[in-house]
Amino acid sequence: MKTNKAFVITIISTTLLIGGCASNLQGDSYSREDARQVQTVKYGTIEDVRLVVIEGTKTPIGTAAGAAVGGIAGSSIGDGKGAAVAAVIGAVAGGLAGAAAEEGITKSQGVELVIRMTNRNDVISVVQAHDSANPFNIGDRVRLMSINGQTRVAK
């Protein structure tokens, strides 16, 4: 019974930690550090729009949580040395599964925007999270705000 409680606690903790690591990459989201900072603003026109996948996070959290769950589950198999071996195998398998789960849970739909800059003939590309409620279309006039080495695009 203790193993089941530990398993449930580990799963809940992992879910909260992974969810807490996810960041919003949309054009209308700002980090706390970016608030009240001067931004450089440029304008352009969308020339091409393409949906892309933004890969998920790859932190040690998913691996560690998966290893913990796998080790606990493996240790409940057999007795003595068999349980120890099963715990190690469970921890390795759980670590791999946890890392894959974290990346899968945190990946998101993105949009690649090809933009012709106004006042110059430069063409640039920016990838950010896709906002299905307010999609970009070819010909849209957009603002590009740059701060701390990061650029976001908004209508």
Residue frames as qw, qx, qy, qz and C-alpha x, y, z in Angstrom:
[[0.000, 0.884, 0.468, 0.000, 0.00, 0.00, 0.00],
 [0.317, -0.760, 0.106, 0.558, 2.89, 2.40, 0.73],
 [0.405, -0.060, 0.599, 0.688, 4.25, 1.82, -2.78],
 [0.174, 0.661, 0.642, 0.347, 0.93, 2.90, -4.32],
 [0.179, -0.927, -0.224, 0.243, 0.87, 6.12, -2.27],
 [0.399, -0.548, 0.355, 0.644, 4.44, 6.95, -3.26],
 [0.369, 0.240, 0.691, 0.573, 3.58, 6.24, -6.88],
 [0.060, 0.833, 0.526, 0.158, 0.55, 8.56, -6.82],
 [0.289, -0.870, -0.017, 0.399, 2.49, 11.33, -5.05],
 [0.446, -0.297, 0.506, 0.676, 5.32, 11.04, -7.57],
 [0.289, 0.483, 0.671, 0.483, 2.91, 11.23, -10.55],
 [0.062, -0.926, -0.371, 0.014, 1.14, 14.30, -9.15],
 [0.390, -0.742, 0.169, 0.519, 4.45, 16.04, -8.32],
 [0.460, -0.031, 0.597, 0.656, 5.81, 15.29, -11.79],
 [0.204, 0.695, 0.602, 0.337, 2.71, 16.69, -13.48],
 [0.181, -0.950, -0.185, 0.175, 2.90, 19.90, -11.45],
 [0.461, -0.571, 0.342, 0.587, 6.63, 20.34, -12.05],
 [0.415, 0.183, 0.642, 0.618, 6.39, 19.75, -15.79],
 [0.092, 0.821, 0.521, 0.213, 3.39, 22.05, -16.10],
 [0.304, -0.891, -0.053, 0.333, 5.23, 24.72, -14.15],
 [0.489, -0.350, 0.450, 0.661, 8.18, 24.58, -16.56],
 [0.412, 0.545, 0.599, 0.417, 6.07, 25.23, -19.64],
 [0.093, -0.446, -0.049, 0.889, 6.26, 28.77, -20.95],
 [0.481, 0.735, 0.448, -0.165, 3.89, 30.67, -23.19],
 [0.452, -0.172, 0.434, 0.760, 5.54, 31.55, -26.49],
 [0.292, 0.759, 0.547, 0.199, 2.71, 33.57, -28.02],
 [0.347, 0.454, 0.085, 0.816, 3.21, 37.12, -29.28],
 [0.317, -0.724, -0.101, -0.604, 1.08, 38.63, -26.52],
 [0.828, -0.510, -0.206, 0.110, 2.87, 36.96, -23.56],
 [0.204, 0.772, -0.399, 0.450, 5.55, 38.71, -21.54],
 [0.679, -0.170, -0.583, 0.413, 7.78, 37.43, -18.77],
 [0.412, -0.848, -0.266, 0.199, 7.82, 39.29, -15.49],
 [0.545, -0.397, 0.180, 0.716, 11.37, 40.49, -16.25],
 [0.306, 0.316, 0.499, 0.747, 10.24, 42.01, -19.59],
 [0.115, -0.861, -0.489, -0.077, 7.55, 44.18, -18.03],
 [0.185, -0.964, -0.022, 0.190, 8.44, 47.88, -17.85],
 [0.576, -0.309, 0.439, 0.616, 11.48, 47.44, -20.11],
 [0.316, 0.670, -0.234, -0.630, 12.17, 49.50, -23.24],
 [0.737, 0.203, 0.624, 0.160, 11.51, 47.52, -26.41],
 [0.014, -0.335, 0.509, 0.793, 12.61, 48.12, -29.96],
 [0.598, 0.493, 0.551, -0.311, 9.60, 48.19, -32.30],
 [0.015, -0.270, 0.640, 0.719, 9.78, 47.56, -36.05],
 [0.682, 0.386, 0.295, -0.547, 7.04, 47.03, -38.61],
 [0.055, -0.249, 0.846, 0.469, 6.65, 44.62, -41.45],
 [0.740, 0.191, -0.096, -0.637, 4.24, 42.67, -43.64],
 [0.702, -0.126, 0.698, -0.070, 3.63, 38.91, -43.49],
 [0.393, 0.488, -0.583, -0.518, 4.80, 37.22, -46.70],
 [0.638, 0.045, -0.750, -0.170, 4.39, 33.59, -45.65],
 [0.590, -0.410, 0.440, -0.538, 2.86, 31.62, -42.77],
 [0.667, 0.150, -0.724, -0.098, 3.65, 28.01, -41.95],
 [0.782, -0.534, 0.112, -0.301, 2.58, 25.85, -39.00],
 [0.471, 0.442, -0.713, 0.273, 5.48, 24.20, -37.18],
 [0.800, -0.494, -0.340, 0.024, 6.02, 22.19, -33.99],
 [0.036, -0.766, 0.470, -0.438, 7.92, 23.77, -31.12],
 [0.654, 0.030, -0.734, 0.180, 9.72, 20.95, -29.34],
 [0.653, -0.706, -0.227, -0.151, 9.02, 20.30, -25.68],
 [0.215, -0.830, 0.466, -0.220, 11.33, 20.98, -22.78],
 [0.867, 0.126, -0.449, 0.178, 14.15, 18.58, -22.00],
 [0.221, -0.720, 0.452, -0.478, 14.96, 19.09, -18.35],
 [0.232, 0.200, -0.920, 0.246, 16.15, 16.54, -15.77],
 [0.496, -0.078, 0.441, -0.744, 12.75, 16.76, -14.07],
 [0.848, 0.172, -0.171, -0.470, 10.98, 14.32, -16.41],
 [0.633, 0.326, -0.692, 0.120, 13.87, 11.87, -16.30],
 [0.021, 0.251, -0.747, 0.615, 14.19, 12.00, -12.50],
 [0.629, -0.019, 0.317, -0.710, 10.46, 11.66, -11.90],
 [0.852, 0.233, -0.337, -0.326, 10.20, 8.78, -14.37],
 [0.470, 0.330, -0.767, 0.287, 13.19, 7.06, -12.77],
 [0.253, -0.198, 0.646, -0.693, 11.64, 7.44, -9.32],
 [0.786, 0.092, 0.117, -0.600, 8.32, 5.99, -10.46],
 [0.793, 0.330, -0.495, -0.129, 10.03, 3.18, -12.39],
 [0.251, 0.357, -0.789, 0.433, 12.30, 2.34, -9.47],
 [0.468, -0.116, 0.542, -0.688, 9.41, 2.21, -7.03],
 [0.857, 0.199, -0.060, -0.472, 7.35, 0.08, -9.39],
 [0.669, 0.401, -0.625, 0.036, 10.30, -2.21, -10.13],
 [0.007, 0.366, -0.775, 0.515, 11.14, -2.71, -6.46],
 [0.684, -0.066, 0.377, -0.621, 7.70, -4.19, -5.84],
 [0.873, 0.283, -0.325, -0.229, 8.54, -7.09, -8.17],
 [0.798, 0.145, -0.529, 0.249, 10.10, -10.10, -6.48],
 [0.658, -0.752, 0.016, 0.034, 12.17, -10.31, -3.28],
 [0.723, -0.453, 0.272, 0.446, 15.81, -9.72, -2.33],
 [0.319, -0.332, 0.496, 0.736, 18.25, -9.39, -5.24],
 [0.236, 0.460, 0.747, 0.418, 15.43, -9.84, -7.76],
 [0.045, -0.903, -0.408, 0.125, 13.66, -6.78, -6.37],
 [0.310, -0.701, 0.203, 0.609, 16.90, -4.75, -6.48],
 [0.326, -0.019, 0.676, 0.660, 17.54, -5.71, -10.11],
 [0.121, 0.669, 0.689, 0.251, 13.93, -4.97, -11.03],
 [0.161, -0.883, -0.220, 0.382, 14.20, -1.58, -9.28],
 [0.297, -0.482, 0.413, 0.713, 17.29, -0.64, -11.34],
 [0.219, 0.241, 0.764, 0.558, 15.69, -1.79, -14.59],
 [0.006, -0.795, -0.606, 0.002, 12.48, 0.03, -13.64],
 [0.224, -0.789, -0.030, 0.571, 14.42, 3.21, -12.83],
 [0.260, -0.244, 0.565, 0.744, 16.25, 3.19, -16.18],
 [0.105, 0.441, 0.782, 0.429, 13.08, 2.45, -18.17],
 [0.119, -0.834, -0.498, 0.206, 11.13, 4.99, -16.12],
 [0.264, -0.618, 0.139, 0.727, 13.79, 7.65, -16.68],
 [0.170, 0.010, 0.666, 0.726, 13.62, 7.17, -20.44],
 [0.035, -0.618, -0.748, -0.239, 9.83, 7.19, -20.40],
 [0.222, -0.789, -0.345, 0.458, 9.75, 10.25, -18.13],
 [0.220, -0.414, 0.314, 0.826, 12.04, 12.22, -20.43],
 [0.052, 0.230, 0.745, 0.623, 9.92, 11.31, -23.46],
 [0.132, -0.715, -0.686, 0.034, 6.70, 12.14, -21.59],
 [0.214, -0.686, -0.138, 0.682, 8.01, 15.56, -20.51],
 [0.118, -0.217, 0.489, 0.837, 8.97, 16.46, -24.07],
 [0.039, -0.385, -0.813, -0.434, 5.65, 15.21, -25.43],
 [0.179, -0.737, -0.600, 0.256, 3.57, 17.03, -22.82],
 [0.191, -0.727, -0.056, 0.657, 5.37, 20.35, -23.26],
 [0.279, 0.040, 0.564, 0.776, 5.66, 20.50, -27.07],
 [0.272, 0.641, 0.411, -0.588, 3.34, 22.96, -28.74],
 [0.538, 0.632, 0.463, 0.310, 1.95, 24.14, -32.08],
 [0.274, -0.557, 0.092, 0.778, 3.97, 27.01, -33.49],
 [0.536, 0.799, 0.272, 0.019, 3.84, 29.31, -36.48],
 [0.549, -0.184, 0.272, 0.769, 6.74, 30.40, -38.64],
 [0.253, 0.904, 0.265, -0.219, 6.21, 33.93, -39.95],
 [0.569, 0.118, 0.285, 0.763, 8.20, 35.23, -42.91],
 [0.022, -0.901, -0.309, 0.304, 8.12, 39.02, -42.73],
 [0.494, 0.486, 0.137, 0.708, 9.26, 41.72, -45.15],
 [0.352, -0.528, -0.337, 0.696, 10.46, 44.61, -43.03],
 [0.200, 0.934, 0.281, 0.094, 9.15, 48.13, -43.70],
 [0.059, -0.963, 0.238, 0.107, 11.70, 50.85, -44.58],
 [0.209, -0.533, 0.783, 0.243, 14.18, 48.15, -45.65],
 [0.741, 0.266, -0.436, -0.436, 14.06, 45.30, -48.08],
 [0.036, -0.313, 0.916, -0.249, 15.07, 42.73, -45.42],
 [0.797, -0.187, -0.368, -0.441, 13.07, 39.53, -45.10],
 [0.092, -0.386, 0.805, -0.441, 13.19, 37.77, -41.73],
 [0.661, -0.240, -0.661, -0.260, 11.57, 34.74, -40.12],
 [0.257, -0.360, 0.591, -0.675, 10.20, 34.48, -36.57],
 [0.532, -0.223, -0.804, -0.141, 8.78, 31.37, -34.88],
 [0.247, -0.202, 0.530, -0.786, 6.37, 31.70, -31.98],
 [0.258, 0.242, 0.896, -0.267, 3.37, 29.85, -30.54],
 [0.110, -0.305, -0.657, -0.680, 0.34, 29.61, -32.81],
 [0.243, 0.243, 0.508, -0.790, -2.71, 31.54, -31.62],
 [0.110, 0.332, 0.860, 0.371, -5.67, 29.88, -33.36],
 [0.024, 0.775, 0.551, -0.307, -8.02, 32.59, -32.04],
 [0.123, 0.925, -0.072, -0.351, -6.02, 35.33, -33.78],
 [0.826, 0.062, 0.381, 0.411, -4.11, 33.75, -36.70],
 [0.087, -0.618, 0.334, 0.706, -1.68, 35.58, -38.96],
 [0.717, 0.556, 0.420, 0.023, -2.43, 35.83, -42.68],
 [0.543, 0.116, 0.331, 0.763, -0.33, 36.73, -45.68],
 [0.094, 0.635, 0.301, 0.706, -0.50, 40.50, -46.15],
 [0.495, -0.802, -0.325, 0.078, -1.07, 41.32, -42.45],
 [0.206, 0.726, -0.315, 0.576, 0.83, 44.37, -41.24],
 [0.807, -0.445, -0.355, 0.160, 2.61, 43.42, -38.00],
 [0.168, -0.884, 0.352, -0.257, 4.72, 44.86, -35.20],
 [0.837, 0.067, -0.440, 0.317, 7.94, 43.18, -34.12],
 [0.388, -0.856, 0.203, -0.273, 8.93, 43.95, -30.54],
 [0.768, 0.224, -0.479, 0.360, 12.44, 43.03, -29.46],
 [0.415, -0.780, 0.290, -0.368, 13.62, 42.90, -25.87],
 [0.569, -0.529, 0.626, -0.071, 16.51, 41.07, -24.21],
 [0.049, -0.342, 0.865, 0.363, 17.39, 39.26, -27.44],
 [0.282, 0.349, 0.892, -0.048, 13.85, 37.96, -27.94],
 [0.217, 0.079, -0.311, -0.922, 11.41, 39.09, -30.65],
 [0.312, 0.411, 0.818, -0.254, 7.64, 38.68, -30.65],
 [0.046, -0.142, -0.538, -0.830, 5.23, 39.43, -33.47],
 [0.168, 0.518, 0.695, -0.470, 1.78, 40.96, -32.98],
 [0.234, 0.621, 0.569, 0.486, -0.87, 42.49, -35.22]]
